[in-house]
Amino acid sequence: MEFDPYSHEFFNDPYEIYRYLRDEAPVYHNEKRGFYALSRFQDVVDASVDFRTFSSAKGILIEDLPEAYLKASPMMIMMDPPHSTRLRKLISKSFTPQRAWDFEPEIRERAQRAGAAYRGRARGAGLV
């Protein structure tokens, strides 16, 4: 079975491929697109903290990003320690549970407004 994250089949129904990856190919290699995919929870957790083996410094996409782009547009998600460590310390104070709860009234109000705009319009589909 081939895992192509850009295929219509995967987009329309990913669950069969997810099951295949977990059961049959927990470390999947797609030679055509040139990427590896981990599908089991603990493997993903372990990889997320092993930046020496699983680096994000070259980008987070399947396609390789040009070096000039990486240098011109540095983003924290595409940095490994120690470069990301300083930035994470700076912003971590803004991402506390209390700060998230502070946004609840605004998010709730926006969601209610968006839902009201679509109420009665969707046929055969529900809003999530």
C-alpha positions as CSV (number, residue, x, y, z in Angstrom):
1,M,0.0,0.0,0.0
2,E,1.3,3.5,-0.8
3,F,0.9,6.4,1.5
4,D,0.7,9.6,-0.6
5,P,-0.4,12.5,1.7
6,Y,-1.4,14.5,-1.4
7,S,-3.7,11.8,-3.0
8,H,-7.4,12.3,-3.2
9,E,-7.9,8.8,-1.7
10,F,-6.0,9.8,1.4
11,F,-7.7,13.2,1.7
12,N,-11.2,11.6,1.4
13,D,-10.7,8.7,3.7
14,P,-7.3,8.5,5.6
15,Y,-8.4,5.9,8.1
16,E,-7.5,2.8,6.1
17,I,-4.0,4.1,5.4
18,Y,-3.6,5.1,9.1
19,R,-4.5,1.6,10.1
20,Y,-2.1,0.1,7.6
21,L,0.7,2.4,8.8
22,R,0.2,1.6,12.4
23,D,-0.2,-2.2,11.9
24,E,2.1,-2.9,9.0
25,A,4.6,0.0,8.4
26,P,5.1,2.0,11.6
27,V,8.2,3.5,10.0
28,Y,7.0,4.1,6.5
29,H,9.3,5.2,3.6
30,N,7.9,6.8,0.5
31,E,10.6,6.5,-2.1
32,K,8.7,8.4,-4.8
33,R,8.2,11.6,-2.6
34,G,11.3,11.0,-0.5
35,F,10.0,11.0,3.0
36,Y,9.6,8.9,6.1
37,A,6.5,8.8,8.3
38,L,6.1,7.5,11.9
39,S,2.6,6.3,12.8
40,R,2.8,5.0,16.3
41,F,2.2,7.4,19.2
42,Q,5.3,6.6,21.3
43,D,7.6,6.7,18.2
44,V,6.3,10.2,17.3
45,V,6.8,11.3,20.9
46,D,10.3,9.9,21.0
47,A,11.2,11.5,17.6
48,S,9.8,14.9,18.7
49,V,12.4,15.2,21.4
50,D,15.3,13.7,19.5
51,F,16.3,16.7,17.4
52,R,19.7,15.3,16.5
53,T,18.1,12.4,14.6
54,F,14.9,14.0,13.6
55,S,15.7,17.6,12.8
56,S,13.3,20.4,11.8
57,A,16.0,22.7,10.7
58,K,15.5,22.0,7.0
59,G,11.8,22.6,7.1
60,I,8.6,20.8,8.1
61,L,7.3,20.0,4.7
62,I,7.9,16.9,2.5
63,E,9.5,19.1,-0.1
64,D,12.9,20.5,0.5
65,L,12.9,24.2,1.1
66,P,15.6,26.4,-0.6
67,E,18.4,27.3,1.8
68,A,17.8,31.0,1.0
69,Y,14.2,30.7,2.2
70,L,15.2,29.0,5.4
71,K,17.6,31.8,6.2
72,A,15.3,34.6,5.1
73,S,12.2,33.4,6.9
74,P,13.3,31.7,10.2
75,M,10.4,30.2,12.1
76,M,10.6,28.6,15.5
77,I,8.9,25.5,14.3
78,M,11.8,25.0,11.8
79,M,14.5,25.4,14.4
80,D,16.3,22.9,16.6
81,P,17.9,23.5,20.0
82,P,19.8,25.6,20.9
83,H,18.3,28.1,18.5
84,S,14.7,27.4,19.4
85,T,15.4,27.2,23.2
86,R,15.8,31.0,23.7
87,L,12.7,31.7,21.7
88,R,10.6,29.1,23.4
89,K,11.6,30.6,26.8
90,L,10.5,34.0,25.6
91,I,7.1,33.0,24.5
92,S,6.3,30.3,27.0
93,K,4.9,32.8,29.4
94,S,2.2,33.7,26.9
95,F,1.0,30.1,26.4
96,T,-0.2,29.2,29.9
97,P,-3.5,27.5,30.6
98,Q,-4.8,30.7,32.1
99,R,-3.9,32.7,29.0
100,A,-5.8,30.2,26.9
101,W,-8.9,30.6,29.2
102,D,-8.6,34.3,28.8
103,F,-9.5,33.9,25.2
104,E,-12.6,31.8,25.8
105,P,-15.2,34.6,25.8
106,E,-13.9,36.0,22.4
107,I,-13.6,32.5,20.8
108,R,-17.1,31.6,22.1
109,E,-18.6,34.8,20.7
110,R,-16.9,34.3,17.3
111,A,-18.1,30.7,17.1
112,Q,-21.6,31.7,17.9
113,R,-21.5,34.4,15.2
114,A,-20.1,32.0,12.6
115,G,-22.7,29.4,13.5
116,A,-25.5,31.9,13.3
117,A,-24.3,32.9,9.8
118,Y,-24.6,29.3,8.5
119,R,-27.7,28.2,10.5
120,G,-30.2,26.8,8.1
121,R,-27.9,26.9,5.1
122,A,-26.1,23.6,5.3
123,R,-28.0,20.7,3.8
124,G,-26.9,17.2,4.5
125,A,-23.8,18.3,6.4
126,G,-23.2,19.4,9.9
127,L,-20.9,22.1,11.2
128,V,-18.2,21.0,13.5
